[in-house]
């Protein structure tokens, strides 16, 4: 959890008068806390079956799809991208999520090993 009292402004790069929000500045202690939280969550995630992980990824993909336009508008303000570019980002992310959720059913180690070995087999 962030405990710092310092904040920074996130400003729309296309409209410097548009302050998107104030966000806490993070320091080393915040990073340590985030790493500790991830380490504490890892056993639960690692004990979860690959199909169950895929189910969670699918739920995230569905939530993003339902809120795609609203999320794309945030990207427009935050990054200065156009709306079509922002919508394309979510279409791409959604496709990757759907691809990887299916990989949970195939997770035997052998099927995905070529992604890491570089041998293309």
Phi and psi restraints in degrees (range 20) as a CNS / XPLOR table:
assign (resid 1 and name C) (resid 2 and name N)
       (resid 2 and name CA) (resid 2 and name C) 1.0 -73.2 20.0 2
assign (resid 2 and name N) (resid 2 and name CA)
       (resid 2 and name C) (resid 3 and name N) 1.0 134.2 20.0 2
assign (resid 2 and name C) (resid 3 and name N)
       (resid 3 and name CA) (resid 3 and name C) 1.0 -120.3 20.0 2
assign (resid 3 and name N) (resid 3 and name CA)
       (resid 3 and name C) (resid 4 and name N) 1.0 -0.7 20.0 2
assign (resid 3 and name C) (resid 4 and name N)
       (resid 4 and name CA) (resid 4 and name C) 1.0 -80.1 20.0 2
assign (resid 4 and name N) (resid 4 and name CA)
       (resid 4 and name C) (resid 5 and name N) 1.0 153.4 20.0 2
assign (resid 4 and name C) (resid 5 and name N)
       (resid 5 and name CA) (resid 5 and name C) 1.0 -103.2 20.0 2
assign (resid 5 and name N) (resid 5 and name CA)
       (resid 5 and name C) (resid 6 and name N) 1.0 -2.2 20.0 2
assign (resid 5 and name C) (resid 6 and name N)
       (resid 6 and name CA) (resid 6 and name C) 1.0 -87.4 20.0 2
assign (resid 6 and name N) (resid 6 and name CA)
       (resid 6 and name C) (resid 7 and name N) 1.0 142.6 20.0 2
assign (resid 6 and name C) (resid 7 and name N)
       (resid 7 and name CA) (resid 7 and name C) 1.0 -131.4 20.0 2
assign (resid 7 and name N) (resid 7 and name CA)
       (resid 7 and name C) (resid 8 and name N) 1.0 160.2 20.0 2
assign (resid 7 and name C) (resid 8 and name N)
       (resid 8 and name CA) (resid 8 and name C) 1.0 -128.3 20.0 2
assign (resid 8 and name N) (resid 8 and name CA)
       (resid 8 and name C) (resid 9 and name N) 1.0 154.1 20.0 2
assign (resid 8 and name C) (resid 9 and name N)
       (resid 9 and name CA) (resid 9 and name C) 1.0 -88.5 20.0 2
assign (resid 9 and name N) (resid 9 and name CA)
       (resid 9 and name C) (resid 10 and name N) 1.0 135.1 20.0 2
assign (resid 9 and name C) (resid 10 and name N)
       (resid 10 and name CA) (resid 10 and name C) 1.0 -99.8 20.0 2
assign (resid 10 and name N) (resid 10 and name CA)
       (resid 10 and name C) (resid 11 and name N) 1.0 115.5 20.0 2
assign (resid 10 and name C) (resid 11 and name N)
       (resid 11 and name CA) (resid 11 and name C) 1.0 -111.5 20.0 2
assign (resid 11 and name N) (resid 11 and name CA)
       (resid 11 and name C) (resid 12 and name N) 1.0 136.5 20.0 2
assign (resid 11 and name C) (resid 12 and name N)
       (resid 12 and name CA) (resid 12 and name C) 1.0 -62.1 20.0 2
assign (resid 12 and name N) (resid 12 and name CA)
       (resid 12 and name C) (resid 13 and name N) 1.0 120.1 20.0 2
assign (resid 12 and name C) (resid 13 and name N)
       (resid 13 and name CA) (resid 13 and name C) 1.0 -67.3 20.0 2
assign (resid 13 and name N) (resid 13 and name CA)
       (resid 13 and name C) (resid 14 and name N) 1.0 -20.8 20.0 2
assign (resid 13 and name C) (resid 14 and name N)
       (resid 14 and name CA) (resid 14 and name C) 1.0 -89.4 20.0 2
assign (resid 14 and name N) (resid 14 and name CA)
       (resid 14 and name C) (resid 15 and name N) 1.0 -14.8 20.0 2
assign (resid 14 and name C) (resid 15 and name N)
       (resid 15 and name CA) (resid 15 and name C) 1.0 -147.4 20.0 2
assign (resid 15 and name N) (resid 15 and name CA)
       (resid 15 and name C) (resid 16 and name N) 1.0 92.0 20.0 2
assign (resid 15 and name C) (resid 16 and name N)
       (resid 16 and name CA) (resid 16 and name C) 1.0 -62.2 20.0 2
assign (resid 16 and name N) (resid 16 and name CA)
       (resid 16 and name C) (resid 17 and name N) 1.0 -12.8 20.0 2
assign (resid 16 and name C) (resid 17 and name N)
       (resid 17 and name CA) (resid 17 and name C) 1.0 -86.8 20.0 2
assign (resid 17 and name N) (resid 17 and name CA)
       (resid 17 and name C) (resid 18 and name N) 1.0 -9.0 20.0 2
assign (resid 17 and name C) (resid 18 and name N)
       (resid 18 and name CA) (resid 18 and name C) 1.0 -93.2 20.0 2
assign (resid 18 and name N) (resid 18 and name CA)
       (resid 18 and name C) (resid 19 and name N) 1.0 101.0 20.0 2
assign (resid 18 and name C) (resid 19 and name N)
       (resid 19 and name CA) (resid 19 and name C) 1.0 -87.9 20.0 2
assign (resid 19 and name N) (resid 19 and name CA)
       (resid 19 and name C) (resid 20 and name N) 1.0 114.3 20.0 2
assign (resid 19 and name C) (resid 20 and name N)
       (resid 20 and name CA) (resid 20 and name C) 1.0 -70.4 20.0 2
assign (resid 20 and name N) (resid 20 and name CA)
       (resid 20 and name C) (resid 21 and name N) 1.0 -38.9 20.0 2
assign (resid 20 and name C) (resid 21 and name N)
       (resid 21 and name CA) (resid 21 and name C) 1.0 176.6 20.0 2
assign (resid 21 and name N) (resid 21 and name CA)
       (resid 21 and name C) (resid 22 and name N) 1.0 170.7 20.0 2
assign (resid 21 and name C) (resid 22 and name N)
       (resid 22 and name CA) (resid 22 and name C) 1.0 -106.7 20.0 2
assign (resid 22 and name N) (resid 22 and name CA)
       (resid 22 and name C) (resid 23 and name N) 1.0 132.6 20.0 2
assign (resid 22 and name C) (resid 23 and name N)
       (resid 23 and name CA) (resid 23 and name C) 1.0 -129.5 20.0 2
assign (resid 23 and name N) (resid 23 and name CA)
       (resid 23 and name C) (resid 24 and name N) 1.0 142.7 20.0 2
assign (resid 23 and name C) (resid 24 and name N)
       (resid 24 and name CA) (resid 24 and name C) 1.0 -64.2 20.0 2
assign (resid 24 and name N) (resid 24 and name CA)
       (resid 24 and name C) (resid 25 and name N) 1.0 138.6 20.0 2
assign (resid 24 and name C) (resid 25 and name N)
       (resid 25 and name CA) (resid 25 and name C) 1.0 -76.5 20.0 2
assign (resid 25 and name N) (resid 25 and name CA)
       (resid 25 and name C) (resid 26 and name N) 1.0 139.6 20.0 2
assign (resid 25 and name C) (resid 26 and name N)
       (resid 26 and name CA) (resid 26 and name C) 1.0 -106.1 20.0 2
assign (resid 26 and name N) (resid 26 and name CA)
       (resid 26 and name C) (resid 27 and name N) 1.0 150.8 20.0 2
assign (resid 26 and name C) (resid 27 and name N)
       (resid 27 and name CA) (resid 27 and name C) 1.0 -130.2 20.0 2
assign (resid 27 and name N) (resid 27 and name CA)
       (resid 27 and name C) (resid 28 and name N) 1.0 -171.2 20.0 2
assign (resid 27 and name C) (resid 28 and name N)
       (resid 28 and name CA) (resid 28 and name C) 1.0 -58.3 20.0 2
assign (resid 28 and name N) (resid 28 and name CA)
       (resid 28 and name C) (resid 29 and name N) 1.0 -39.9 20.0 2
assign (resid 28 and name C) (resid 29 and name N)
       (resid 29 and name CA) (resid 29 and name C) 1.0 -63.2 20.0 2
assign (resid 29 and name N) (resid 29 and name CA)
       (resid 29 and name C) (resid 30 and name N) 1.0 -39.2 20.0 2
assign (resid 29 and name C) (resid 30 and name N)
       (resid 30 and name CA) (resid 30 and name C) 1.0 -65.0 20.0 2
assign (resid 30 and name N) (resid 30 and name CA)
       (resid 30 and name C) (resid 31 and name N) 1.0 -39.4 20.0 2
assign (resid 30 and name C) (resid 31 and name N)
       (resid 31 and name CA) (resid 31 and name C) 1.0 -65.0 20.0 2
assign (resid 31 and name N) (resid 31 and name CA)
       (resid 31 and name C) (resid 32 and name N) 1.0 -44.7 20.0 2
assign (resid 31 and name C) (resid 32 and name N)
       (resid 32 and name CA) (resid 32 and name C) 1.0 -59.1 20.0 2
assign (resid 32 and name N) (resid 32 and name CA)
       (resid 32 and name C) (resid 33 and name N) 1.0 -42.0 20.0 2
assign (resid 32 and name C) (resid 33 and name N)
       (resid 33 and name CA) (resid 33 and name C) 1.0 -63.9 20.0 2
assign (resid 33 and name N) (resid 33 and name CA)
       (resid 33 and name C) (resid 34 and name N) 1.0 -40.0 20.0 2
assign (resid 33 and name C) (resid 34 and name N)
       (resid 34 and name CA) (resid 34 and name C) 1.0 -66.0 20.0 2
assign (resid 34 and name N) (resid 34 and name CA)
       (resid 34 and name C) (resid 35 and name N) 1.0 -42.2 20.0 2
assign (resid 34 and name C) (resid 35 and name N)
       (resid 35 and name CA) (resid 35 and name C) 1.0 -64.0 20.0 2
assign (resid 35 and name N) (resid 35 and name CA)
       (resid 35 and name C) (resid 36 and name N) 1.0 -43.0 20.0 2
assign (resid 35 and name C) (resid 36 and name N)
       (resid 36 and name CA) (resid 36 and name C) 1.0 -62.3 20.0 2
assign (resid 36 and name N) (resid 36 and name CA)
       (resid 36 and name C) (resid 37 and name N) 1.0 -42.1 20.0 2
assign (resid 36 and name C) (resid 37 and name N)
       (resid 37 and name CA) (resid 37 and name C) 1.0 -62.9 20.0 2
assign (resid 37 and name N) (resid 37 and name CA)
       (resid 37 and name C) (resid 38 and name N) 1.0 -40.9 20.0 2
assign (resid 37 and name C) (resid 38 and name N)
       (resid 38 and name CA) (resid 38 and name C) 1.0 -65.2 20.0 2
assign (resid 38 and name N) (resid 38 and name CA)
       (resid 38 and name C) (resid 39 and name N) 1.0 -41.2 20.0 2
assign (resid 38 and name C) (resid 39 and name N)
       (resid 39 and name CA) (resid 39 and name C) 1.0 -64.1 20.0 2
assign (resid 39 and name N) (resid 39 and name CA)
       (resid 39 and name C) (resid 40 and name N) 1.0 -37.6 20.0 2
assign (resid 39 and name C) (resid 40 and name N)
       (resid 40 and name CA) (resid 40 and name C) 1.0 -69.7 20.0 2
assign (resid 40 and name N) (resid 40 and name CA)
       (resid 40 and name C) (resid 41 and name N) 1.0 -32.5 20.0 2
assign (resid 40 and name C) (resid 41 and name N)
       (resid 41 and name CA) (resid 41 and name C) 1.0 -80.9 20.0 2
assign (resid 41 and name N) (resid 41 and name CA)
       (resid 41 and name C) (resid 42 and name N) 1.0 -22.3 20.0 2
assign (resid 41 and name C) (resid 42 and name N)
       (resid 42 and name CA) (resid 42 and name C) 1.0 -58.5 20.0 2
assign (resid 42 and name N) (resid 42 and name CA)
       (resid 42 and name C) (resid 43 and name N) 1.0 -44.1 20.0 2
assign (resid 42 and name C) (resid 43 and name N)
       (resid 43 and name CA) (resid 43 and name C) 1.0 -57.7 20.0 2
assign (resid 43 and name N) (resid 43 and name CA)
       (resid 43 and name C) (resid 44 and name N) 1.0 -42.5 20.0 2
assign (resid 43 and name C) (resid 44 and name N)
       (resid 44 and name CA) (resid 44 and name C) 1.0 -62.1 20.0 2
assign (resid 44 and name N) (resid 44 and name CA)
       (resid 44 and name C) (resid 45 and name N) 1.0 -44.6 20.0 2
assign (resid 44 and name C) (resid 45 and name N)
       (resid 45 and name CA) (resid 45 and name C) 1.0 -64.9 20.0 2
assign (resid 45 and name N) (resid 45 and name CA)
       (resid 45 and name C) (resid 46 and name N) 1.0 -43.7 20.0 2
assign (resid 45 and name C) (resid 46 and name N)
       (resid 46 and name CA) (resid 46 and name C) 1.0 -70.7 20.0 2
assign (resid 46 and name N) (resid 46 and name CA)
       (resid 46 and name C) (resid 47 and name N) 1.0 -25.0 20.0 2
assign (resid 46 and name C) (resid 47 and name N)
       (resid 47 and name CA) (resid 47 and name C) 1.0 -82.1 20.0 2
assign (resid 47 and name N) (resid 47 and name CA)
       (resid 47 and name C) (resid 48 and name N) 1.0 -15.3 20.0 2
assign (resid 47 and name C) (resid 48 and name N)
       (resid 48 and name CA) (resid 48 and name C) 1.0 -72.0 20.0 2
assign (resid 48 and name N) (resid 48 and name CA)
       (resid 48 and name C) (resid 49 and name N) 1.0 139.4 20.0 2
assign (resid 48 and name C) (resid 49 and name N)
       (resid 49 and name CA) (resid 49 and name C) 1.0 -68.6 20.0 2
assign (resid 49 and name N) (resid 49 and name CA)
       (resid 49 and name C) (resid 50 and name N) 1.0 149.7 20.0 2
assign (resid 49 and name C) (resid 50 and name N)
       (resid 50 and name CA) (resid 50 and name C) 1.0 -54.3 20.0 2
assign (resid 50 and name N) (resid 50 and name CA)
       (resid 50 and name C) (resid 51 and name N) 1.0 -41.4 20.0 2
assign (resid 50 and name C) (resid 51 and name N)
       (resid 51 and name CA) (resid 51 and name C) 1.0 -62.2 20.0 2
assign (resid 51 and name N) (resid 51 and name CA)
       (resid 51 and name C) (resid 52 and name N) 1.0 -35.6 20.0 2
assign (resid 51 and name C) (resid 52 and name N)
       (resid 52 and name CA) (resid 52 and name C) 1.0 -67.4 20.0 2
assign (resid 52 and name N) (resid 52 and name CA)
       (resid 52 and name C) (resid 53 and name N) 1.0 -39.7 20.0 2
assign (resid 52 and name C) (resid 53 and name N)
       (resid 53 and name CA) (resid 53 and name C) 1.0 -61.2 20.0 2
assign (resid 53 and name N) (resid 53 and name CA)
       (resid 53 and name C) (resid 54 and name N) 1.0 -42.8 20.0 2
assign (resid 53 and name C) (resid 54 and name N)
       (resid 54 and name CA) (resid 54 and name C) 1.0 -59.8 20.0 2
assign (resid 54 and name N) (resid 54 and name CA)
       (resid 54 and name C) (resid 55 and name N) 1.0 -37.4 20.0 2
assign (resid 54 and name C) (resid 55 and name N)
       (resid 55 and name CA) (resid 55 and name C) 1.0 -62.7 20.0 2
assign (resid 55 and name N) (resid 55 and name CA)
       (resid 55 and name C) (resid 56 and name N) 1.0 -41.6 20.0 2
assign (resid 55 and name C) (resid 56 and name N)
       (resid 56 and name CA) (resid 56 and name C) 1.0 -66.0 20.0 2
assign (resid 56 and name N) (resid 56 and name CA)
       (resid 56 and name C) (resid 57 and name N) 1.0 -41.0 20.0 2
assign (resid 56 and name C) (resid 57 and name N)
       (resid 57 and name CA) (resid 57 and name C) 1.0 -62.2 20.0 2
assign (resid 57 and name N) (resid 57 and name CA)
       (resid 57 and name C) (resid 58 and name N) 1.0 -40.4 20.0 2
assign (resid 57 and name C) (resid 58 and name N)
       (resid 58 and name CA) (resid 58 and name C) 1.0 -62.1 20.0 2
assign (resid 58 and name N) (resid 58 and name CA)
       (resid 58 and name C) (resid 59 and name N) 1.0 -43.2 20.0 2
assign (resid 58 and name C) (resid 59 and name N)
       (resid 59 and name CA) (resid 59 and name C) 1.0 -61.6 20.0 2
assign (resid 59 and name N) (resid 59 and name CA)
       (resid 59 and name C) (resid 60 and name N) 1.0 -40.4 20.0 2
assign (resid 59 and name C) (resid 60 and name N)
       (resid 60 and name CA) (resid 60 and name C) 1.0 -64.2 20.0 2
assign (resid 60 and name N) (resid 60 and name CA)
       (resid 60 and name C) (resid 61 and name N) 1.0 -42.0 20.0 2
assign (resid 60 and name C) (resid 61 and name N)
       (resid 61 and name CA) (resid 61 and name C) 1.0 -62.2 20.0 2
assign (resid 61 and name N) (resid 61 and name CA)
       (resid 61 and name C) (resid 62 and name N) 1.0 -42.5 20.0 2
assign (resid 61 and name C) (resid 62 and name N)
       (resid 62 and name CA) (resid 62 and name C) 1.0 -64.0 20.0 2
assign (resid 62 and name N) (resid 62 and name CA)
       (resid 62 and name C) (resid 63 and name N) 1.0 -43.1 20.0 2
assign (resid 62 and name C) (resid 63 and name N)
       (resid 63 and name CA) (resid 63 and name C) 1.0 -62.5 20.0 2
assign (resid 63 and name N) (resid 63 and name CA)
       (resid 63 and name C) (resid 64 and name N) 1.0 -40.5 20.0 2
assign (resid 63 and name C) (resid 64 and name N)
       (resid 64 and name CA) (resid 64 and name C) 1.0 -66.4 20.0 2
assign (resid 64 and name N) (resid 64 and name CA)
       (resid 64 and name C) (resid 65 and name N) 1.0 -39.2 20.0 2
assign (resid 64 and name C) (resid 65 and name N)
       (resid 65 and name CA) (resid 65 and name C) 1.0 -65.1 20.0 2
assign (resid 65 and name N) (resid 65 and name CA)
       (resid 65 and name C) (resid 66 and name N) 1.0 -43.2 20.0 2
assign (resid 65 and name C) (resid 66 and name N)
       (resid 66 and name CA) (resid 66 and name C) 1.0 -62.5 20.0 2
assign (resid 66 and name N) (resid 66 and name CA)
       (resid 66 and name C) (resid 67 and name N) 1.0 -36.5 20.0 2
assign (resid 66 and name C) (resid 67 and name N)
       (resid 67 and name CA) (resid 67 and name C) 1.0 -105.0 20.0 2
assign (resid 67 and name N) (resid 67 and name CA)
       (resid 67 and name C) (resid 68 and name N) 1.0 18.7 20.0 2
assign (resid 67 and name C) (resid 68 and name N)
       (resid 68 and name CA) (resid 68 and name C) 1.0 -55.1 20.0 2
assign (resid 68 and name N) (resid 68 and name CA)
       (resid 68 and name C) (resid 69 and name N) 1.0 -48.4 20.0 2
assign (resid 68 and name C) (resid 69 and name N)
       (resid 69 and name CA) (resid 69 and name C) 1.0 -65.5 20.0 2
assign (resid 69 and name N) (resid 69 and name CA)
       (resid 69 and name C) (resid 70 and name N) 1.0 -42.7 20.0 2
assign (resid 69 and name C) (resid 70 and name N)
       (resid 70 and name CA) (resid 70 and name C) 1.0 -63.4 20.0 2
assign (resid 70 and name N) (resid 70 and name CA)
       (resid 70 and name C) (resid 71 and name N) 1.0 -43.7 20.0 2
assign (resid 70 and name C) (resid 71 and name N)
       (resid 71 and name CA) (resid 71 and name C) 1.0 -65.8 20.0 2
assign (resid 71 and name N) (resid 71 and name CA)
       (resid 71 and name C) (resid 72 and name N) 1.0 -38.5 20.0 2
assign (resid 71 and name C) (resid 72 and name N)
       (resid 72 and name CA) (resid 72 and name C) 1.0 -63.3 20.0 2
assign (resid 72 and name N) (resid 72 and name CA)
       (resid 72 and name C) (resid 73 and name N) 1.0 -37.3 20.0 2
assign (resid 72 and name C) (resid 73 and name N)
       (resid 73 and name CA) (resid 73 and name C) 1.0 -63.8 20.0 2
assign (resid 73 and name N) (resid 73 and name CA)
       (resid 73 and name C) (resid 74 and name N) 1.0 -34.2 20.0 2
assign (resid 73 and name C) (resid 74 and name N)
       (resid 74 and name CA) (resid 74 and name C) 1.0 -63.9 20.0 2
assign (resid 74 and name N) (resid 74 and name CA)
       (resid 74 and name C) (resid 75 and name N) 1.0 -43.0 20.0 2
assign (resid 74 and name C) (resid 75 and name N)
       (resid 75 and name CA) (resid 75 and name C) 1.0 -63.4 20.0 2
assign (resid 75 and name N) (resid 75 and name CA)
       (resid 75 and name C) (resid 76 and name N) 1.0 -39.3 20.0 2
assign (resid 75 and name C) (resid 76 and name N)
       (resid 76 and name CA) (resid 76 and name C) 1.0 -58.1 20.0 2
assign (resid 76 and name N) (resid 76 and name CA)
       (resid 76 and name C) (resid 77 and name N) 1.0 -47.1 20.0 2
assign (resid 76 and name C) (resid 77 and name N)
       (resid 77 and name CA) (resid 77 and name C) 1.0 -71.4 20.0 2
assign (resid 77 and name N) (resid 77 and name CA)
       (resid 77 and name C) (resid 78 and name N) 1.0 -41.2 20.0 2
assign (resid 77 and name C) (resid 78 and name N)
       (resid 78 and name CA) (resid 78 and name C) 1.0 -79.4 20.0 2
assign (resid 78 and name N) (resid 78 and name CA)
       (resid 78 and name C) (resid 79 and name N) 1.0 -34.2 20.0 2
assign (resid 78 and name C) (resid 79 and name N)
       (resid 79 and name CA) (resid 79 and name C) 1.0 -113.4 20.0 2
assign (resid 79 and name N) (resid 79 and name CA)
       (resid 79 and name C) (resid 80 and name N) 1.0 -11.1 20.0 2
assign (resid 79 and name C) (resid 80 and name N)
       (resid 80 and name CA) (resid 80 and name C) 1.0 79.6 20.0 2
assign (resid 80 and name N) (resid 80 and name CA)
       (resid 80 and name C) (resid 81 and name N) 1.0 14.9 20.0 2
assign (resid 80 and name C) (resid 81 and name N)
       (resid 81 and name CA) (resid 81 and name C) 1.0 -78.5 20.0 2
assign (resid 81 and name N) (resid 81 and name CA)
       (resid 81 and name C) (resid 82 and name N) 1.0 162.4 20.0 2
assign (resid 81 and name C) (resid 82 and name N)
       (resid 82 and name CA) (resid 82 and name C) 1.0 -79.1 20.0 2
assign (resid 82 and name N) (resid 82 and name CA)
       (resid 82 and name C) (resid 83 and name N) 1.0 164.1 20.0 2
assign (resid 82 and name C) (resid 83 and name N)
       (resid 83 and name CA) (resid 83 and name C) 1.0 -62.5 20.0 2
assign (resid 83 and name N) (resid 83 and name CA)
       (resid 83 and name C) (resid 84 and name N) 1.0 -44.1 20.0 2
assign (resid 83 and name C) (resid 84 and name N)
       (resid 84 and name CA) (resid 84 and name C) 1.0 -59.7 20.0 2
assign (resid 84 and name N) (resid 84 and name CA)
       (resid 84 and name C) (resid 85 and name N) 1.0 -40.1 20.0 2
assign (resid 84 and name C) (resid 85 and name N)
       (resid 85 and name CA) (resid 85 and name C) 1.0 -62.2 20.0 2
assign (resid 85 and name N) (resid 85 and name CA)
       (resid 85 and name C) (resid 86 and name N) 1.0 -43.3 20.0 2
assign (resid 85 and name C) (resid 86 and name N)
       (resid 86 and name CA) (resid 86 and name C) 1.0 -65.5 20.0 2
assign (resid 86 and name N) (resid 86 and name CA)
       (resid 86 and name C) (resid 87 and name N) 1.0 -41.8 20.0 2
assign (resid 86 and name C) (resid 87 and name N)
       (resid 87 and name CA) (resid 87 and name C) 1.0 -64.3 20.0 2
assign (resid 87 and name N) (resid 87 and name CA)
       (resid 87 and name C) (resid 88 and name N) 1.0 -37.6 20.0 2
assign (resid 87 and name C) (resid 88 and name N)
       (resid 88 and name CA) (resid 88 and name C) 1.0 -63.8 20.0 2
assign (resid 88 and name N) (resid 88 and name CA)
       (resid 88 and name C) (resid 89 and name N) 1.0 -36.3 20.0 2
assign (resid 88 and name C) (resid 89 and name N)
       (resid 89 and name CA) (resid 89 and name C) 1.0 -58.2 20.0 2
assign (resid 89 and name N) (resid 89 and name CA)
       (resid 89 and name C) (resid 90 and name N) 1.0 -45.9 20.0 2
assign (resid 89 and name C) (resid 90 and name N)
       (resid 90 and name CA) (resid 90 and name C) 1.0 -71.6 20.0 2
assign (resid 90 and name N) (resid 90 and name CA)
       (resid 90 and name C) (resid 91 and name N) 1.0 -32.5 20.0 2
assign (resid 90 and name C) (resid 91 and name N)
       (resid 91 and name CA) (resid 91 and name C) 1.0 -63.1 20.0 2
assign (resid 91 and name N) (resid 91 and name CA)
       (resid 91 and name C) (resid 92 and name N) 1.0 -42.3 20.0 2
assign (resid 91 and name C) (resid 92 and name N)
       (resid 92 and name CA) (resid 92 and name C) 1.0 -66.5 20.0 2
assign (resid 92 and name N) (resid 92 and name CA)
       (resid 92 and name C) (resid 93 and name N) 1.0 -45.9 20.0 2
assign (resid 92 and name C) (resid 93 and name N)
       (resid 93 and name CA) (resid 93 and name C) 1.0 -61.0 20.0 2
assign (resid 93 and name N) (resid 93 and name CA)
       (resid 93 and name C) (resid 94 and name N) 1.0 -43.2 20.0 2
assign (resid 93 and name C) (resid 94 and name N)
       (resid 94 and name CA) (resid 94 and name C) 1.0 -60.8 20.0 2
assign (resid 94 and name N) (resid 94 and name CA)
       (resid 94 and name C) (resid 95 and name N) 1.0 -41.8 20.0 2
assign (resid 94 and name C) (resid 95 and name N)
       (resid 95 and name CA) (resid 95 and name C) 1.0 -63.7 20.0 2
assign (resid 95 and name N) (resid 95 and name CA)
       (resid 95 and name C) (resid 96 and name N) 1.0 -42.2 20.0 2
assign (resid 95 and name C) (resid 96 and name N)
       (resid 96 and name CA) (resid 96 and name C) 1.0 -64.9 20.0 2
assign (resid 96 and name N) (resid 96 and name CA)
       (resid 96 and name C) (resid 97 and name N) 1.0 -40.9 20.0 2
assign (resid 96 and name C) (resid 97 and name N)
       (resid 97 and name CA) (resid 97 and name C) 1.0 -62.1 20.0 2
assign (resid 97 and name N) (resid 97 and name CA)
       (resid 97 and name C) (resid 98 and name N) 1.0 -43.9 20.0 2
assign (resid 97 and name C) (resid 98 and name N)
       (resid 98 and name CA) (resid 98 and name C) 1.0 -65.0 20.0 2
assign (resid 98 and name N) (resid 98 and name CA)
       (resid 98 and name C) (resid 99 and name N) 1.0 -40.5 20.0 2
assign (resid 98 and name C) (resid 99 and name N)
       (resid 99 and name CA) (resid 99 and name C) 1.0 -59.1 20.0 2
assign (resid 99 and name N) (resid 99 and name CA)
       (resid 99 and name C) (resid 100 and name N) 1.0 -50.4 20.0 2
assign (resid 99 and name C) (resid 100 and name N)
       (resid 100 and name CA) (resid 100 and name C) 1.0 -74.0 20.0 2
assign (resid 100 and name N) (resid 100 and name CA)
       (resid 100 and name C) (resid 101 and name N) 1.0 -27.0 20.0 2
assign (resid 100 and name C) (resid 101 and name N)
       (resid 101 and name CA) (resid 101 and name C) 1.0 -66.0 20.0 2
assign (resid 101 and name N) (resid 101 and name CA)
       (resid 101 and name C) (resid 102 and name N) 1.0 -32.2 20.0 2
assign (resid 101 and name C) (resid 102 and name N)
       (resid 102 and name CA) (resid 102 and name C) 1.0 -70.4 20.0 2
assign (resid 102 and name N) (resid 102 and name CA)
       (resid 102 and name C) (resid 103 and name N) 1.0 -24.3 20.0 2
assign (resid 102 and name C) (resid 103 and name N)
       (resid 103 and name CA) (resid 103 and name C) 1.0 -67.3 20.0 2
assign (resid 103 and name N) (resid 103 and name CA)
       (resid 103 and name C) (resid 104 and name N) 1.0 -23.5 20.0 2
assign (resid 103 and name C) (resid 104 and name N)
       (resid 104 and name CA) (resid 104 and name C) 1.0 -59.8 20.0 2
assign (resid 104 and name N) (resid 104 and name CA)
       (resid 104 and name C) (resid 105 and name N) 1.0 -33.2 20.0 2
assign (resid 104 and name C) (resid 105 and name N)
       (resid 105 and name CA) (resid 105 and name C) 1.0 -72.0 20.0 2
assign (resid 105 and name N) (resid 105 and name CA)
       (resid 105 and name C) (resid 106 and name N) 1.0 -22.6 20.0 2
assign (resid 105 and name C) (resid 106 and name N)
       (resid 106 and name CA) (resid 106 and name C) 1.0 -99.7 20.0 2
assign (resid 106 and name N) (resid 106 and name CA)
       (resid 106 and name C) (resid 107 and name N) 1.0 1.0 20.0 2
assign (resid 106 and name C) (resid 107 and name N)
       (resid 107 and name CA) (resid 107 and name C) 1.0 -69.1 20.0 2
assign (resid 107 and name N) (resid 107 and name CA)
       (resid 107 and name C) (resid 108 and name N) 1.0 86.3 20.0 2
assign (resid 107 and name C) (resid 108 and name N)
       (resid 108 and name CA) (resid 108 and name C) 1.0 -114.8 20.0 2
assign (resid 108 and name N) (resid 108 and name CA)
       (resid 108 and name C) (resid 109 and name N) 1.0 -4.7 20.0 2
assign (resid 108 and name C) (resid 109 and name N)
       (resid 109 and name CA) (resid 109 and name C) 1.0 91.4 20.0 2
assign (resid 109 and name N) (resid 109 and name CA)
       (resid 109 and name C) (resid 110 and name N) 1.0 -41.1 20.0 2
assign (resid 109 and name C) (resid 110 and name N)
       (resid 110 and name CA) (resid 110 and name C) 1.0 -72.5 20.0 2
assign (resid 110 and name N) (resid 110 and name CA)
       (resid 110 and name C) (resid 111 and name N) 1.0 -40.3 20.0 2
assign (resid 110 and name C) (resid 111 and name N)
       (resid 111 and name CA) (resid 111 and name C) 1.0 -68.1 20.0 2
assign (resid 111 and name N) (resid 111 and name CA)
       (resid 111 and name C) (resid 112 and name N) 1.0 -31.8 20.0 2
assign (resid 111 and name C) (resid 112 and name N)
       (resid 112 and name CA) (resid 112 and name C) 1.0 -100.6 20.0 2
assign (resid 112 and name N) (resid 112 and name CA)
       (resid 112 and name C) (resid 113 and name N) 1.0 -6.2 20.0 2
assign (resid 112 and name C) (resid 113 and name N)
       (resid 113 and name CA) (resid 113 and name C) 1.0 -60.4 20.0 2
assign (resid 113 and name N) (resid 113 and name CA)
       (resid 113 and name C) (resid 114 and name N) 1.0 -30.4 20.0 2
assign (resid 113 and name C) (resid 114 and name N)
       (resid 114 and name CA) (resid 114 and name C) 1.0 -64.0 20.0 2
assign (resid 114 and name N) (resid 114 and name CA)
       (resid 114 and name C) (resid 115 and name N) 1.0 -23.0 20.0 2
assign (resid 114 and name C) (resid 115 and name N)
       (resid 115 and name CA) (resid 115 and name C) 1.0 -67.3 20.0 2
assign (resid 115 and name N) (resid 115 and name CA)
       (resid 115 and name C) (resid 116 and name N) 1.0 -25.4 20.0 2
assign (resid 115 and name C) (resid 116 and name N)
       (resid 116 and name CA) (resid 116 and name C) 1.0 -108.7 20.0 2
assign (resid 116 and name N) (resid 116 and name CA)
       (resid 116 and name C) (resid 117 and name N) 1.0 -19.0 20.0 2
assign (resid 116 and name C) (resid 117 and name N)
       (resid 117 and name CA) (resid 117 and name C) 1.0 -85.7 20.0 2
assign (resid 117 and name N) (resid 117 and name CA)
       (resid 117 and name C) (resid 118 and name N) 1.0 -25.1 20.0 2
assign (resid 117 and name C) (resid 118 and name N)
       (resid 118 and name CA) (resid 118 and name C) 1.0 80.0 20.0 2
assign (resid 118 and name N) (resid 118 and name CA)
       (resid 118 and name C) (resid 119 and name N) 1.0 4.8 20.0 2
assign (resid 118 and name C) (resid 119 and name N)
       (resid 119 and name CA) (resid 119 and name C) 1.0 -92.5 20.0 2
assign (resid 119 and name N) (resid 119 and name CA)
       (resid 119 and name C) (resid 120 and name N) 1.0 -7.4 20.0 2
assign (resid 119 and name C) (resid 120 and name N)
       (resid 120 and name CA) (resid 120 and name C) 1.0 72.9 20.0 2
assign (resid 120 and name N) (resid 120 and name CA)
       (resid 120 and name C) (resid 121 and name N) 1.0 7.1 20.0 2
